[in-house]
Amino acid sequence: MIYTSTSCLKNPKNITKVLDEYQKAGIKQVELGSVHEYFDINELKKYDFEFLIHNYFPPPKKPFNLNLASQNKNILKKSKNLVKHAIELCGKIESPLYTFHAGFTIDPPKLGKPLPKDEFTERTIAIKTYVESIDEILDFSNSTGIKIAMEPNVVQKFNLVNGKNELCLFAEIDEIHKLFKLIKNDKLGILLDLGHTAVTSHWLNFDKDDFVEKCFKKVLAIHVSNNNGLADQHKSLDENCWHASKLKMFKHIPIILETMNLDINKIKENIKLATIKSEIKSYNNGEKN
Ligand SMILES: [Zn+2]
């Protein structure tokens, strides 16, 4: 099934505007993404999409940057509360899956922008905090039946410190394996972002196909968008891109289109291409073929 993230559309801040446009376009499966301003969640009741929830959603009144590895007690508490609130909302809107980002050794002032490079936390300490957060979240979600998955971080050039990945946790397979060993509950899955994989594999010099293979068993959902393999550009898919070529491996789970800054017609083209490349037979996102 192809889902469309609410962050795909141009100017996505106002979520109800995005959902109205998706509804008009006949889109049926929607991932509620992390780029929106505060709104009244009761508004969601007027739509009958099949929803998934991703990361920083529902957006709180006072914005902050979610970091489940934060050493700042206030940010850590707010992050865990937001996640629990998101899981409760999954129950209410029948989202079968909640996904969130891997943590950072420093609190990011703004996602997608360079992280401050001074005074990052020692990696083992940040990992310990993240593991405690995950254990608490999985305990919380256990009785709900909602699946939980972590999205491995993207490492871009501007986040390297002297050529090394000091700031972003769980971007490489060894550290992801380590996380699965450290957590008590075996229910955590992976949200594999193919755009992240292409970029991180370039800067940290590993084989992207091998990474996908090694994650495969744990993958509960896919994020897909295109890029030049150097920066996480969230561009439109094309016929021959590596990102789209991987989709057929994952046609049994939600494939979530996560492009950015597109108009609705471009989004529909991307849904169609993702459907074709994933070899999903039934194409029911608004158009019949
Ligand atoms: Zn993503």
py3Dmol code that shows the C-alpha trace and the ligand (Angstrom):
import py3Dmol

protein = """\
ATOM      1  CA  MET A   1       0.000   0.000   0.000  1.00  0.00           C
ATOM      2  CA  ILE A   2       1.328   3.458  -0.906  1.00  0.00           C
ATOM      3  CA  TYR A   3       0.774   6.111   1.753  1.00  0.00           C
ATOM      4  CA  THR A   4       1.381   9.815   1.179  1.00  0.00           C
ATOM      5  CA  SER A   5       3.037  11.910   3.872  1.00  0.00           C
ATOM      6  CA  THR A   6       1.406  15.216   4.721  1.00  0.00           C
ATOM      7  CA  SER A   7       4.858  16.784   4.299  1.00  0.00           C
ATOM      8  CA  CYS A   8       4.833  16.092   0.524  1.00  0.00           C
ATOM      9  CA  LEU A   9       2.738  19.127  -0.370  1.00  0.00           C
ATOM     10  CA  LYS A  10       4.098  22.651  -0.895  1.00  0.00           C
ATOM     11  CA  ASN A  11       3.520  24.913   2.142  1.00  0.00           C
ATOM     12  CA  PRO A  12       2.373  22.103   4.430  1.00  0.00           C
ATOM     13  CA  LYS A  13       2.189  23.999   7.734  1.00  0.00           C
ATOM     14  CA  ASN A  14      -1.602  23.990   7.927  1.00  0.00           C
ATOM     15  CA  ILE A  15      -2.520  20.324   8.134  1.00  0.00           C
ATOM     16  CA  THR A  16      -6.232  20.666   7.405  1.00  0.00           C
ATOM     17  CA  LYS A  17      -5.406  22.458   4.151  1.00  0.00           C
ATOM     18  CA  VAL A  18      -3.152  19.545   3.199  1.00  0.00           C
ATOM     19  CA  LEU A  19      -5.777  16.954   4.119  1.00  0.00           C
ATOM     20  CA  ASP A  20      -8.487  18.832   2.214  1.00  0.00           C
ATOM     21  CA  GLU A  21      -6.299  18.816  -0.856  1.00  0.00           C
ATOM     22  CA  TYR A  22      -5.445  15.119  -0.498  1.00  0.00           C
ATOM     23  CA  GLN A  23      -9.118  14.310  -0.059  1.00  0.00           C
ATOM     24  CA  LYS A  24     -10.037  16.224  -3.208  1.00  0.00           C
ATOM     25  CA  ALA A  25      -7.320  14.376  -5.097  1.00  0.00           C
ATOM     26  CA  GLY A  26      -8.755  11.014  -4.033  1.00  0.00           C
ATOM     27  CA  ILE A  27      -5.783   9.996  -1.881  1.00  0.00           C
ATOM     28  CA  LYS A  28      -6.883   7.396   0.663  1.00  0.00           C
ATOM     29  CA  GLN A  29      -3.780   6.486   2.693  1.00  0.00           C
ATOM     30  CA  VAL A  30      -2.032   9.278   4.577  1.00  0.00           C
ATOM     31  CA  GLU A  31       0.918   9.528   6.936  1.00  0.00           C
ATOM     32  CA  LEU A  32       0.539  12.441   9.350  1.00  0.00           C
ATOM     33  CA  GLY A  33       4.001  13.985   9.269  1.00  0.00           C
ATOM     34  CA  SER A  34       6.202  16.234  11.359  1.00  0.00           C
ATOM     35  CA  VAL A  35       6.083  19.627   9.658  1.00  0.00           C
ATOM     36  CA  HIS A  36       2.800  21.096  10.850  1.00  0.00           C
ATOM     37  CA  GLU A  37       1.753  23.864  13.187  1.00  0.00           C
ATOM     38  CA  TYR A  38      -0.538  23.289  16.163  1.00  0.00           C
ATOM     39  CA  PHE A  39      -4.169  22.469  15.359  1.00  0.00           C
ATOM     40  CA  ASP A  40      -7.158  20.938  17.129  1.00  0.00           C
ATOM     41  CA  ILE A  41      -6.837  17.157  16.680  1.00  0.00           C
ATOM     42  CA  ASN A  42     -10.635  16.800  16.701  1.00  0.00           C
ATOM     43  CA  GLU A  43     -10.437  18.145  13.139  1.00  0.00           C
ATOM     44  CA  LEU A  44      -9.085  14.752  12.087  1.00  0.00           C
ATOM     45  CA  LYS A  45     -12.483  13.211  12.755  1.00  0.00           C
ATOM     46  CA  LYS A  46     -13.973  14.807   9.660  1.00  0.00           C
ATOM     47  CA  TYR A  47     -11.722  12.792   7.347  1.00  0.00           C
ATOM     48  CA  ASP A  48     -11.899   9.119   6.580  1.00  0.00           C
ATOM     49  CA  PHE A  49      -8.307   8.432   5.491  1.00  0.00           C
ATOM     50  CA  GLU A  50      -6.373   5.381   6.556  1.00  0.00           C
ATOM     51  CA  PHE A  51      -3.829   7.125   8.767  1.00  0.00           C
ATOM     52  CA  LEU A  52      -0.320   6.456  10.023  1.00  0.00           C
ATOM     53  CA  ILE A  53       1.440   8.788  12.473  1.00  0.00           C
ATOM     54  CA  HIS A  54       5.066   9.837  12.125  1.00  0.00           C
ATOM     55  CA  ASN A  55       7.344  11.370  14.751  1.00  0.00           C
ATOM     56  CA  TYR A  56       6.464  14.949  15.825  1.00  0.00           C
ATOM     57  CA  PHE A  57       2.686  14.614  15.632  1.00  0.00           C
ATOM     58  CA  PRO A  58       0.333  15.892  16.861  1.00  0.00           C
ATOM     59  CA  PRO A  59       2.272  19.176  16.905  1.00  0.00           C
ATOM     60  CA  PRO A  60       2.257  20.747  20.369  1.00  0.00           C
ATOM     61  CA  LYS A  61       1.238  24.379  21.015  1.00  0.00           C
ATOM     62  CA  LYS A  62       4.781  25.288  22.019  1.00  0.00           C
ATOM     63  CA  PRO A  63       7.191  23.814  19.459  1.00  0.00           C
ATOM     64  CA  PHE A  64      10.345  21.960  20.556  1.00  0.00           C
ATOM     65  CA  ASN A  65      12.737  19.506  18.949  1.00  0.00           C
ATOM     66  CA  LEU A  66      12.025  15.910  19.773  1.00  0.00           C
ATOM     67  CA  ASN A  67      15.078  14.021  20.989  1.00  0.00           C
ATOM     68  CA  LEU A  68      14.617  10.757  22.857  1.00  0.00           C
ATOM     69  CA  ALA A  69      18.344  10.732  23.673  1.00  0.00           C
ATOM     70  CA  SER A  70      18.389  14.250  25.125  1.00  0.00           C
ATOM     71  CA  GLN A  71      20.398  14.978  28.269  1.00  0.00           C
ATOM     72  CA  ASN A  72      18.170  17.989  28.881  1.00  0.00           C
ATOM     73  CA  LYS A  73      15.555  16.654  31.315  1.00  0.00           C
ATOM     74  CA  ASN A  74      12.868  19.019  30.082  1.00  0.00           C
ATOM     75  CA  ILE A  75      13.325  18.131  26.386  1.00  0.00           C
ATOM     76  CA  LEU A  76      13.530  14.423  27.226  1.00  0.00           C
ATOM     77  CA  LYS A  77      10.313  14.531  29.214  1.00  0.00           C
ATOM     78  CA  LYS A  78       8.492  16.516  26.537  1.00  0.00           C
ATOM     79  CA  SER A  79       9.768  14.106  23.858  1.00  0.00           C
ATOM     80  CA  LYS A  80       8.532  11.017  25.710  1.00  0.00           C
ATOM     81  CA  ASN A  81       5.189  12.668  26.442  1.00  0.00           C
ATOM     82  CA  LEU A  82       4.729  13.652  22.812  1.00  0.00           C
ATOM     83  CA  VAL A  83       5.419  10.076  21.718  1.00  0.00           C
ATOM     84  CA  LYS A  84       2.958   8.636  24.239  1.00  0.00           C
ATOM     85  CA  HIS A  85       0.357  11.158  23.167  1.00  0.00           C
ATOM     86  CA  ALA A  86       0.971  10.151  19.526  1.00  0.00           C
ATOM     87  CA  ILE A  87       0.470   6.474  20.403  1.00  0.00           C
ATOM     88  CA  GLU A  88      -2.811   7.307  22.145  1.00  0.00           C
ATOM     89  CA  LEU A  89      -3.904   9.241  19.079  1.00  0.00           C
ATOM     90  CA  CYS A  90      -3.022   6.199  16.920  1.00  0.00           C
ATOM     91  CA  GLY A  91      -5.612   4.290  18.954  1.00  0.00           C
ATOM     92  CA  LYS A  92      -8.225   6.966  18.363  1.00  0.00           C
ATOM     93  CA  ILE A  93      -7.717   7.325  14.605  1.00  0.00           C
ATOM     94  CA  GLU A  94      -6.928   3.637  14.021  1.00  0.00           C
ATOM     95  CA  SER A  95      -3.347   4.107  12.911  1.00  0.00           C
ATOM     96  CA  PRO A  96      -1.747   0.639  13.190  1.00  0.00           C
ATOM     97  CA  LEU A  97       1.789   2.083  13.326  1.00  0.00           C
ATOM     98  CA  TYR A  98       3.673   4.909  15.009  1.00  0.00           C
ATOM     99  CA  THR A  99       7.186   5.777  13.846  1.00  0.00           C
ATOM    100  CA  PHE A 100       9.783   8.157  15.266  1.00  0.00           C
ATOM    101  CA  HIS A 101      13.317   9.355  14.638  1.00  0.00           C
ATOM    102  CA  ALA A 102      16.567   8.041  16.036  1.00  0.00           C
ATOM    103  CA  GLY A 103      18.140  10.341  18.639  1.00  0.00           C
ATOM    104  CA  PHE A 104      20.999  12.818  18.655  1.00  0.00           C
ATOM    105  CA  THR A 105      23.985  13.429  20.903  1.00  0.00           C
ATOM    106  CA  ILE A 106      23.020  17.088  20.852  1.00  0.00           C
ATOM    107  CA  ASP A 107      19.609  18.769  20.864  1.00  0.00           C
ATOM    108  CA  PRO A 108      18.978  19.928  17.300  1.00  0.00           C
ATOM    109  CA  PRO A 109      17.754  23.522  17.140  1.00  0.00           C
ATOM    110  CA  LYS A 110      16.084  22.825  13.773  1.00  0.00           C
ATOM    111  CA  LEU A 111      15.848  19.581  11.808  1.00  0.00           C
ATOM    112  CA  GLY A 112      17.404  19.533   8.360  1.00  0.00           C
ATOM    113  CA  LYS A 113      19.776  22.363   9.354  1.00  0.00           C
ATOM    114  CA  PRO A 114      23.357  21.931  10.558  1.00  0.00           C
ATOM    115  CA  LEU A 115      23.580  20.692  14.147  1.00  0.00           C
ATOM    116  CA  PRO A 116      25.721  22.644  16.590  1.00  0.00           C
ATOM    117  CA  LYS A 117      29.019  20.815  16.768  1.00  0.00           C
ATOM    118  CA  ASP A 118      30.238  21.747  20.205  1.00  0.00           C
ATOM    119  CA  GLU A 119      29.503  20.009  23.454  1.00  0.00           C
ATOM    120  CA  PHE A 120      27.843  16.883  22.158  1.00  0.00           C
ATOM    121  CA  THR A 121      27.122  14.151  24.680  1.00  0.00           C
ATOM    122  CA  GLU A 122      29.371  11.123  24.845  1.00  0.00           C
ATOM    123  CA  ARG A 123      27.795   8.562  22.525  1.00  0.00           C
ATOM    124  CA  THR A 124      27.388   5.742  25.060  1.00  0.00           C
ATOM    125  CA  ILE A 125      25.529   8.066  27.429  1.00  0.00           C
ATOM    126  CA  ALA A 126      23.163   9.275  24.685  1.00  0.00           C
ATOM    127  CA  ILE A 127      22.536   5.658  23.616  1.00  0.00           C
ATOM    128  CA  LYS A 128      21.761   4.674  27.206  1.00  0.00           C
ATOM    129  CA  THR A 129      19.187   7.474  27.460  1.00  0.00           C
ATOM    130  CA  TYR A 130      17.658   6.508  24.122  1.00  0.00           C
ATOM    131  CA  VAL A 131      17.389   2.837  25.161  1.00  0.00           C
ATOM    132  CA  GLU A 132      15.632   3.843  28.403  1.00  0.00           C
ATOM    133  CA  SER A 133      13.222   6.014  26.398  1.00  0.00           C
ATOM    134  CA  ILE A 134      12.453   3.176  23.977  1.00  0.00           C
ATOM    135  CA  ASP A 135      11.883   0.694  26.792  1.00  0.00           C
ATOM    136  CA  GLU A 136       9.458   3.119  28.418  1.00  0.00           C
ATOM    137  CA  ILE A 137       7.646   3.740  25.108  1.00  0.00           C
ATOM    138  CA  LEU A 138       7.379   0.043  24.264  1.00  0.00           C
ATOM    139  CA  ASP A 139       6.015  -0.670  27.747  1.00  0.00           C
ATOM    140  CA  PHE A 140       3.460   2.048  27.167  1.00  0.00           C
ATOM    141  CA  SER A 141       2.435   0.793  23.714  1.00  0.00           C
ATOM    142  CA  ASN A 142       2.492  -2.901  24.599  1.00  0.00           C
ATOM    143  CA  SER A 143      -1.176  -3.259  25.459  1.00  0.00           C
ATOM    144  CA  THR A 144      -2.388  -1.068  22.583  1.00  0.00           C
ATOM    145  CA  GLY A 145      -1.436  -3.384  19.706  1.00  0.00           C
ATOM    146  CA  ILE A 146       0.038  -0.412  17.844  1.00  0.00           C
ATOM    147  CA  LYS A 147       3.310  -1.224  16.127  1.00  0.00           C
ATOM    148  CA  ILE A 148       6.290   0.994  16.859  1.00  0.00           C
ATOM    149  CA  ALA A 149       9.263   1.636  14.577  1.00  0.00           C
ATOM    150  CA  MET A 150      12.376   3.809  14.622  1.00  0.00           C
ATOM    151  CA  GLU A 151      13.636   5.660  11.550  1.00  0.00           C
ATOM    152  CA  PRO A 152      17.447   5.467  11.316  1.00  0.00           C
ATOM    153  CA  ASN A 153      19.066   8.895  11.072  1.00  0.00           C
ATOM    154  CA  VAL A 154      20.408  10.473   7.941  1.00  0.00           C
ATOM    155  CA  VAL A 155      24.003  11.684   8.096  1.00  0.00           C
ATOM    156  CA  GLN A 156      24.715  14.556   5.741  1.00  0.00           C
ATOM    157  CA  LYS A 157      27.986  16.343   5.063  1.00  0.00           C
ATOM    158  CA  PHE A 158      27.062  19.327   7.199  1.00  0.00           C
ATOM    159  CA  ASN A 159      26.593  17.083  10.244  1.00  0.00           C
ATOM    160  CA  LEU A 160      30.011  15.461  10.145  1.00  0.00           C
ATOM    161  CA  VAL A 161      32.532  16.524  12.778  1.00  0.00           C
ATOM    162  CA  ASN A 162      36.040  16.177  11.342  1.00  0.00           C
ATOM    163  CA  GLY A 163      34.657  13.672   8.852  1.00  0.00           C
ATOM    164  CA  LYS A 164      33.022  11.557  11.558  1.00  0.00           C
ATOM    165  CA  ASN A 165      29.429  10.949  12.574  1.00  0.00           C
ATOM    166  CA  GLU A 166      29.451  12.182  16.168  1.00  0.00           C
ATOM    167  CA  LEU A 167      25.945  13.672  16.316  1.00  0.00           C
ATOM    168  CA  CYS A 168      23.406  11.277  14.808  1.00  0.00           C
ATOM    169  CA  LEU A 169      22.593   7.997  16.537  1.00  0.00           C
ATOM    170  CA  PHE A 170      21.545   4.810  14.732  1.00  0.00           C
ATOM    171  CA  ALA A 171      22.574   5.639  11.197  1.00  0.00           C
ATOM    172  CA  GLU A 172      24.791   2.560  10.684  1.00  0.00           C
ATOM    173  CA  ILE A 173      23.856  -1.083  10.874  1.00  0.00           C
ATOM    174  CA  ASP A 174      26.185  -2.044  13.740  1.00  0.00           C
ATOM    175  CA  GLU A 175      24.721   0.589  16.030  1.00  0.00           C
ATOM    176  CA  ILE A 176      21.163  -0.337  15.001  1.00  0.00           C
ATOM    177  CA  HIS A 177      21.922  -3.987  15.851  1.00  0.00           C
ATOM    178  CA  LYS A 178      23.324  -2.809  19.159  1.00  0.00           C
ATOM    179  CA  LEU A 179      20.065  -0.971  19.915  1.00  0.00           C
ATOM    180  CA  PHE A 180      18.032  -4.118  19.287  1.00  0.00           C
ATOM    181  CA  LYS A 181      20.317  -6.023  21.667  1.00  0.00           C
ATOM    182  CA  LEU A 182      20.018  -3.395  24.383  1.00  0.00           C
ATOM    183  CA  ILE A 183      16.242  -2.940  24.471  1.00  0.00           C
ATOM    184  CA  LYS A 184      14.248  -5.320  26.630  1.00  0.00           C
ATOM    185  CA  ASN A 185      11.153  -5.575  24.473  1.00  0.00           C
ATOM    186  CA  ASP A 186      11.477  -7.236  21.047  1.00  0.00           C
ATOM    187  CA  LYS A 187       8.570  -5.330  19.509  1.00  0.00           C
ATOM    188  CA  LEU A 188      10.551  -2.434  18.009  1.00  0.00           C
ATOM    189  CA  GLY A 189      10.700  -2.298  14.210  1.00  0.00           C
ATOM    190  CA  ILE A 190      12.477  -0.106  11.663  1.00  0.00           C
ATOM    191  CA  LEU A 191      11.055   2.605   9.439  1.00  0.00           C
ATOM    192  CA  LEU A 192      13.576   2.418   6.621  1.00  0.00           C
ATOM    193  CA  ASP A 193      14.035   5.702   4.765  1.00  0.00           C
ATOM    194  CA  LEU A 194      15.591   4.899   1.385  1.00  0.00           C
ATOM    195  CA  GLY A 195      16.571   8.543   0.874  1.00  0.00           C
ATOM    196  CA  HIS A 196      18.460   8.493   4.179  1.00  0.00           C
ATOM    197  CA  THR A 197      20.118   5.214   3.238  1.00  0.00           C
ATOM    198  CA  ALA A 198      21.420   6.582  -0.070  1.00  0.00           C
ATOM    199  CA  VAL A 199      22.906   9.693   1.571  1.00  0.00           C
ATOM    200  CA  THR A 200      24.294   8.151   4.767  1.00  0.00           C
ATOM    201  CA  SER A 201      25.926   5.299   2.845  1.00  0.00           C
ATOM    202  CA  HIS A 202      27.823   7.857   0.772  1.00  0.00           C
ATOM    203  CA  TRP A 203      29.191   9.922   3.684  1.00  0.00           C
ATOM    204  CA  LEU A 204      29.897   6.981   5.991  1.00  0.00           C
ATOM    205  CA  ASN A 205      31.072   4.794   3.163  1.00  0.00           C
ATOM    206  CA  PHE A 206      28.981   1.646   3.375  1.00  0.00           C
ATOM    207  CA  ASP A 207      27.052  -0.404   0.838  1.00  0.00           C
ATOM    208  CA  LYS A 208      23.435   0.811   0.635  1.00  0.00           C
ATOM    209  CA  ASP A 209      22.036  -2.455  -0.739  1.00  0.00           C
ATOM    210  CA  ASP A 210      23.729  -4.364   2.037  1.00  0.00           C
ATOM    211  CA  PHE A 211      22.226  -1.993   4.623  1.00  0.00           C
ATOM    212  CA  VAL A 212      18.736  -2.576   3.202  1.00  0.00           C
ATOM    213  CA  GLU A 213      19.284  -6.368   3.294  1.00  0.00           C
ATOM    214  CA  LYS A 214      20.485  -6.252   6.884  1.00  0.00           C
ATOM    215  CA  CYS A 215      17.513  -4.162   8.044  1.00  0.00           C
ATOM    216  CA  PHE A 216      14.972  -6.129   6.014  1.00  0.00           C
ATOM    217  CA  LYS A 217      13.581  -8.455   8.679  1.00  0.00           C
ATOM    218  CA  LYS A 218      12.833  -5.604  11.076  1.00  0.00           C
ATOM    219  CA  VAL A 219      11.378  -3.174   8.549  1.00  0.00           C
ATOM    220  CA  LEU A 220       7.727  -2.298   9.243  1.00  0.00           C
ATOM    221  CA  ALA A 221       7.413   0.605   6.787  1.00  0.00           C
ATOM    222  CA  ILE A 222       9.359   2.513   4.117  1.00  0.00           C
ATOM    223  CA  HIS A 223       9.913   6.208   3.537  1.00  0.00           C
ATOM    224  CA  VAL A 224      10.771   6.953  -0.051  1.00  0.00           C
ATOM    225  CA  SER A 225      11.912  10.092  -1.831  1.00  0.00           C
ATOM    226  CA  ASN A 226      14.648  10.778  -4.334  1.00  0.00           C
ATOM    227  CA  ASN A 227      17.982  12.559  -3.970  1.00  0.00           C
ATOM    228  CA  ASN A 228      21.401  12.916  -5.576  1.00  0.00           C
ATOM    229  CA  GLY A 229      23.005  10.550  -3.048  1.00  0.00           C
ATOM    230  CA  LEU A 230      24.743  13.488  -1.338  1.00  0.00           C
ATOM    231  CA  ALA A 231      21.960  15.428   0.440  1.00  0.00           C
ATOM    232  CA  ASP A 232      18.524  14.404   1.734  1.00  0.00           C
ATOM    233  CA  GLN A 233      16.640  16.423  -0.875  1.00  0.00           C
ATOM    234  CA  HIS A 234      13.197  14.730  -0.694  1.00  0.00           C
ATOM    235  CA  LYS A 235      12.768  15.007  -4.474  1.00  0.00           C
ATOM    236  CA  SER A 236      10.361  13.313  -6.858  1.00  0.00           C
ATOM    237  CA  LEU A 237      10.997   9.691  -7.735  1.00  0.00           C
ATOM    238  CA  ASP A 238      12.095   8.854 -11.216  1.00  0.00           C
ATOM    239  CA  GLU A 239      11.873   5.739 -13.287  1.00  0.00           C
ATOM    240  CA  ASN A 240      15.518   4.792 -12.825  1.00  0.00           C
ATOM    241  CA  CYS A 241      16.442   5.981  -9.332  1.00  0.00           C
ATOM    242  CA  TRP A 242      17.930   3.504  -6.843  1.00  0.00           C
ATOM    243  CA  HIS A 243      15.360   4.563  -4.248  1.00  0.00           C
ATOM    244  CA  ALA A 244      12.379   3.428  -6.343  1.00  0.00           C
ATOM    245  CA  SER A 245      14.199   0.282  -7.476  1.00  0.00           C
ATOM    246  CA  LYS A 246      14.094  -1.057  -3.902  1.00  0.00           C
ATOM    247  CA  LEU A 247      10.326  -0.729  -3.472  1.00  0.00           C
ATOM    248  CA  LYS A 248       9.316  -4.124  -4.757  1.00  0.00           C
ATOM    249  CA  MET A 249      11.097  -5.751  -1.805  1.00  0.00           C
ATOM    250  CA  PHE A 250       8.625  -3.990   0.466  1.00  0.00           C
ATOM    251  CA  LYS A 251       5.264  -4.256  -1.248  1.00  0.00           C
ATOM    252  CA  HIS A 252       3.859  -6.206   1.744  1.00  0.00           C
ATOM    253  CA  ILE A 253       4.228  -3.223   4.130  1.00  0.00           C
ATOM    254  CA  PRO A 254       3.310   0.497   4.030  1.00  0.00           C
ATOM    255  CA  ILE A 255       5.432   2.398   1.511  1.00  0.00           C
ATOM    256  CA  ILE A 256       5.206   6.067   2.424  1.00  0.00           C
ATOM    257  CA  LEU A 257       5.955   8.722  -0.157  1.00  0.00           C
ATOM    258  CA  GLU A 258       7.968  11.438   1.599  1.00  0.00           C
ATOM    259  CA  THR A 259       8.844  13.939  -1.095  1.00  0.00           C
ATOM    260  CA  MET A 260       8.625  17.655  -0.309  1.00  0.00           C
ATOM    261  CA  ASN A 261       7.484  20.879  -1.876  1.00  0.00           C
ATOM    262  CA  LEU A 262       5.310  19.340  -4.604  1.00  0.00           C
ATOM    263  CA  ASP A 263       1.941  20.325  -6.027  1.00  0.00           C
ATOM    264  CA  ILE A 264      -0.872  17.811  -5.935  1.00  0.00           C
ATOM    265  CA  ASN A 265      -0.456  16.646  -9.527  1.00  0.00           C
ATOM    266  CA  LYS A 266       3.220  15.886  -8.977  1.00  0.00           C
ATOM    267  CA  ILE A 267       2.303  13.994  -5.810  1.00  0.00           C
ATOM    268  CA  LYS A 268      -0.182  11.887  -7.761  1.00  0.00           C
ATOM    269  CA  GLU A 269       2.488  11.122 -10.380  1.00  0.00           C
ATOM    270  CA  ASN A 270       4.820  10.002  -7.586  1.00  0.00           C
ATOM    271  CA  ILE A 271       2.145   7.765  -6.058  1.00  0.00           C
ATOM    272  CA  LYS A 272       1.596   6.198  -9.433  1.00  0.00           C
ATOM    273  CA  LEU A 273       5.302   5.613 -10.038  1.00  0.00           C
ATOM    274  CA  ALA A 274       5.769   4.161  -6.531  1.00  0.00           C
ATOM    275  CA  THR A 275       2.838   1.829  -7.186  1.00  0.00           C
ATOM    276  CA  ILE A 276       4.324   0.665 -10.464  1.00  0.00           C
ATOM    277  CA  LYS A 277       7.865   0.276  -9.119  1.00  0.00           C
ATOM    278  CA  SER A 278       6.687  -1.606  -6.036  1.00  0.00           C
ATOM    279  CA  GLU A 279       4.665  -3.887  -8.316  1.00  0.00           C
ATOM    280  CA  ILE A 280       1.571  -3.419  -6.171  1.00  0.00           C
ATOM    281  CA  LYS A 281      -1.280  -4.536  -8.382  1.00  0.00           C
ATOM    282  CA  SER A 282      -4.235  -2.556  -7.087  1.00  0.00           C
ATOM    283  CA  TYR A 283      -3.793   1.123  -7.676  1.00  0.00           C
ATOM    284  CA  ASN A 284      -6.616   2.816  -5.819  1.00  0.00           C
ATOM    285  CA  ASN A 285      -5.356   6.239  -4.895  1.00  0.00           C
ATOM    286  CA  GLY A 286      -8.014   8.185  -6.687  1.00  0.00           C
ATOM    287  CA  GLU A 287      -7.435   7.037 -10.235  1.00  0.00           C
ATOM    288  CA  LYS A 288      -8.582   3.871 -11.869  1.00  0.00           C
ATOM    289  CA  ASN A 289      -6.414   2.161 -14.408  1.00  0.00           C
TER     290      ASN A 289
END
"""
ligand_1 = """\
1
ZN
Zn 11.817 9.832 6.507
"""
view = py3Dmol.view(width=600, height=400)
view.addModel(protein, "pdb")
view.setStyle({"model": 0}, {"cartoon": {"style": "trace"}})
view.addModel(ligand_1, "xyz")
view.setStyle({"model": 1}, {"stick": {}})
view.zoomTo()
view.show()
